Amino acid sequence: MTARRVVVVGGGFAGLHLVRRLEGLLRPGEVDLTLVDRNNFHLFTPLLYQVATGELPPHAIAYPLRVPLARAGHRFVRAEVTGVDVAARLVRTSAGDLPYDHVVVVPGAVPNDRGIPGVAEHALQVKWLSDGRALRHRILSTFERAATEPDRARRRDLLSFVIVGAGPVGIELAASMRDLMDHTLRAIYPSIDMRRDPSITVIDGADRVLPTMDRRLSAIAARRMAALRVNVLLGTFVSEVGPDAVRTKAGTTAAARTVVWAGGVRPDPIVAALDVPKAEDGRLLVDGAFRVAGRDDVLSFGDAAAFMQEGRPLPQLAQVAVLQAPAAARNLAHLVRGEGVETFRYHRKGDLIALGRTSAGAEFARFGDVVVGGVFAWTVWRANYLTQLVGVRNRGTLLFEWLLSYLSRRIVTDIQ
Ligand SMILES: Cc1cc2nc3c(=O)[nH]c(=O)nc-3n(C[C@H](O)[C@H](O)[C@H](O)COP(=O)(O)OP(=O)(O)OC[C@H]3O[C@@H](n4cnc5c(N)ncnc54)[C@H](O)[C@@H]3O)c2cc1C
């Protein structure tokens, strides 16, 4: 039997864990698998904000995709995917066309500026590794400028940071930025009054922080934001981002020399261009076996797909993609062999939210839906990410860098 050609588009949580789960499921020579991604690494996005705030170096959260692919005897192609032609069964890439018998479309999602003027020009985003580095550079270079600014009002203006989006990304980033200022920058920028000069504001249209999480976690996070002197503006919709301020729909203006856009995601352009049934938010509608448009040759899961359960699409979370991957791998193996498929059901584990140096919030959905905060939740949070990260080298680096950042100081060399 000739090997079936499988192309996986994207080496994120969905693509990487699919490939890992296929090991042991496939017989030798059964498939000829190629994974294509624009980067030769998998990015562990939940810790990206720690690159932005100098807690981790970029390489700690980037895992080389070639390692698991070479180990399993598969092929990796570093290229930009420009489209998937489902009629011709071709993945179009900057390195040429890749023909397939089965394609797994898992390119994730991209930041969504919701068409708000000025976001693209003036705001920084937190999605790719380059964003984490760019934000760290912005923070550190802003402090360098402020350190030589003798006028207090101008210094405060320079050090005005606004994060749009009070979801997990915005909240974890705000807490970590404040820690960076209080525990590392305070000692090395003596000309800056670290308690009064820098301001951090989080803006969201929702009526609570972490609007998609358990209300008890929102309450823990709100208390922590207050303790960390983070201003939280809820029920507030940003209408425009300028070079030094954000404007709201209510007509107010907030000083903002640095704006970080953490305002959600929209489908990747590859997904948007596919002419197949989509959910309201543009994600690919998949059936219980991850098939797109009921086709045996096109699968999707993770952020790119709308997997409906109880009338709602599953949330766009790494947790979802990682839990879907084993079932997607089994279904891919079944489809390659022309066998029947199985239906996936999502059982969420709960949520974790980091809230600074020794604080976090944790909801354990599988253990009586208990919610805890403080140091215990922080320990669970750290242990969870140490085990979730793939690769011994990455885990070792993570542990070592966390210890250094905690016991010594964060990374404050402004290397771009
Ligand atoms: C800052 C941040 C923090 C987050 N924190 C959490 C968290 O704490 N917990 C949680 O559960 N979820 C979190 N998420 C969400 C989580 O990252 C996503 O749900 C998850 O990454 C989805 O996995 P995926 O494989 O579908 O997509 P991704 O992980 O985004 O992977 C998509 C891959 O496709 C590649 N790709 C995309 N387009 C192309 C193209 N045209 N050509 C070539 N390659 C392409 C990308 O390079 C990428 O490697 C966070 C997201 C962000 C942005």
Ligand as a Chemical Component Dictionary entry (heavy atoms), coordinates in Angstrom:
data_LIG
# 
_chem_comp.id                   LIG 
_chem_comp.type                 NON-POLYMER 
_chem_comp.pdbx_formal_charge   0 
_chem_comp.three_letter_code    LIG 
# 
loop_
_chem_comp_atom.comp_id 
_chem_comp_atom.atom_id 
_chem_comp_atom.alt_atom_id 
_chem_comp_atom.type_symbol 
_chem_comp_atom.charge 
_chem_comp_atom.model_Cartn_x 
_chem_comp_atom.model_Cartn_y 
_chem_comp_atom.model_Cartn_z 
_chem_comp_atom.pdbx_ordinal 
LIG C1  C1  C 0 -0.663 35.831 24.685 1  
LIG C2  C2  C 0 -1.568 34.636 24.740 2  
LIG C3  C3  C 0 -1.714 33.957 25.933 3  
LIG C4  C4  C 0 -2.529 32.831 26.009 4  
LIG N1  N1  N 0 -2.657 32.194 27.206 5  
LIG C5  C5  C 0 -3.391 31.061 27.274 6  
LIG C6  C6  C 0 -3.492 30.340 28.498 7  
LIG O1  O1  O 0 -2.942 30.755 29.518 8  
LIG N2  N2  N 0 -4.209 29.197 28.503 9  
LIG C7  C7  C 0 -4.820 28.715 27.387 10 
LIG O2  O2  O 0 -5.448 27.662 27.445 11 
LIG N3  N3  N 0 -4.756 29.390 26.217 12 
LIG C8  C8  C 0 -4.059 30.535 26.129 13 
LIG N4  N4  N 0 -3.987 31.228 24.952 14 
LIG C9  C9  C 0 -4.674 30.715 23.771 15 
LIG C10 C10 C 0 -3.796 29.663 23.083 16 
LIG O3  O3  O 0 -2.550 30.198 22.770 17 
LIG C11 C11 C 0 -4.477 29.188 21.816 18 
LIG O4  O4  O 0 -5.757 28.733 22.105 19 
LIG C12 C12 C 0 -3.662 28.069 21.166 20 
LIG O5  O5  O 0 -2.408 28.554 20.788 21 
LIG C13 C13 C 0 -4.394 27.474 19.973 22 
LIG O6  O6  O 0 -3.596 26.496 19.382 23 
LIG P1  P1  P 0 -3.580 26.339 17.794 24 
LIG O7  O7  O 0 -2.628 25.235 17.513 25 
LIG O8  O8  O 0 -4.942 26.278 17.278 26 
LIG O9  O9  O 0 -2.958 27.712 17.262 27 
LIG P2  P2  P 0 -1.502 28.307 17.528 28 
LIG O10 O10 O 0 -0.917 27.789 18.763 29 
LIG O11 O11 O 0 -1.637 29.785 17.374 30 
LIG O12 O12 O 0 -0.632 27.736 16.336 31 
LIG C14 C14 C 0 -0.834 28.103 15.006 32 
LIG C15 C15 C 0 0.463  27.839 14.257 33 
LIG O13 O13 O 0 0.217  28.023 12.874 34 
LIG C16 C16 C 0 1.263  28.786 12.314 35 
LIG N5  N5  N 0 0.707  29.540 11.178 36 
LIG C17 C17 C 0 -0.399 30.316 11.192 37 
LIG N6  N6  N 0 -0.626 30.830 9.976  38 
LIG C18 C18 C 0 0.374  30.348 9.181  39 
LIG C19 C19 C 0 0.708  30.529 7.810  40 
LIG N7  N7  N 0 -0.040 31.280 6.993  41 
LIG N8  N8  N 0 1.796  29.922 7.331  42 
LIG C20 C20 C 0 2.585  29.148 8.144  43 
LIG N9  N9  N 0 2.320  28.942 9.429  44 
LIG C21 C21 C 0 1.223  29.544 9.952  45 
LIG C22 C22 C 0 1.746  29.687 13.434 46 
LIG O14 O14 O 0 3.096  30.089 13.238 47 
LIG C23 C23 C 0 1.575  28.788 14.649 48 
LIG O15 O15 O 0 2.753  28.068 14.927 49 
LIG C24 C24 C 0 -3.195 32.376 24.851 50 
LIG C25 C25 C 0 -3.052 33.073 23.654 51 
LIG C26 C26 C 0 -2.237 34.188 23.597 52 
LIG C27 C27 C 0 -2.078 34.917 22.299 53 
# 
loop_
_chem_comp_bond.comp_id 
_chem_comp_bond.atom_id_1 
_chem_comp_bond.atom_id_2 
_chem_comp_bond.value_order 
_chem_comp_bond.pdbx_ordinal 
LIG C1  C2  SING 1  
LIG C2  C3  SING 2  
LIG C2  C26 DOUB 3  
LIG C3  C4  DOUB 4  
LIG C4  N1  SING 5  
LIG C4  C24 SING 6  
LIG N1  C5  DOUB 7  
LIG C5  C6  SING 8  
LIG C5  C8  SING 9  
LIG C6  O1  DOUB 10 
LIG C6  N2  SING 11 
LIG N2  C7  SING 12 
LIG C7  O2  DOUB 13 
LIG C7  N3  SING 14 
LIG N3  C8  DOUB 15 
LIG C8  N4  SING 16 
LIG N4  C9  SING 17 
LIG N4  C24 SING 18 
LIG C9  C10 SING 19 
LIG C10 O3  SING 20 
LIG C10 C11 SING 21 
LIG C11 O4  SING 22 
LIG C11 C12 SING 23 
LIG C12 O5  SING 24 
LIG C12 C13 SING 25 
LIG C13 O6  SING 26 
LIG O6  P1  SING 27 
LIG P1  O7  DOUB 28 
LIG P1  O8  SING 29 
LIG P1  O9  SING 30 
LIG O9  P2  SING 31 
LIG P2  O10 DOUB 32 
LIG P2  O11 SING 33 
LIG P2  O12 SING 34 
LIG O12 C14 SING 35 
LIG C14 C15 SING 36 
LIG C15 O13 SING 37 
LIG C15 C23 SING 38 
LIG O13 C16 SING 39 
LIG C16 N5  SING 40 
LIG C16 C22 SING 41 
LIG N5  C17 SING 42 
LIG N5  C21 SING 43 
LIG C17 N6  DOUB 44 
LIG N6  C18 SING 45 
LIG C18 C19 SING 46 
LIG C18 C21 DOUB 47 
LIG C19 N7  SING 48 
LIG C19 N8  DOUB 49 
LIG N8  C20 SING 50 
LIG C20 N9  DOUB 51 
LIG N9  C21 SING 52 
LIG C22 O14 SING 53 
LIG C22 C23 SING 54 
LIG C23 O15 SING 55 
LIG C24 C25 DOUB 56 
LIG C25 C26 SING 57 
LIG C26 C27 SING 58 
# 
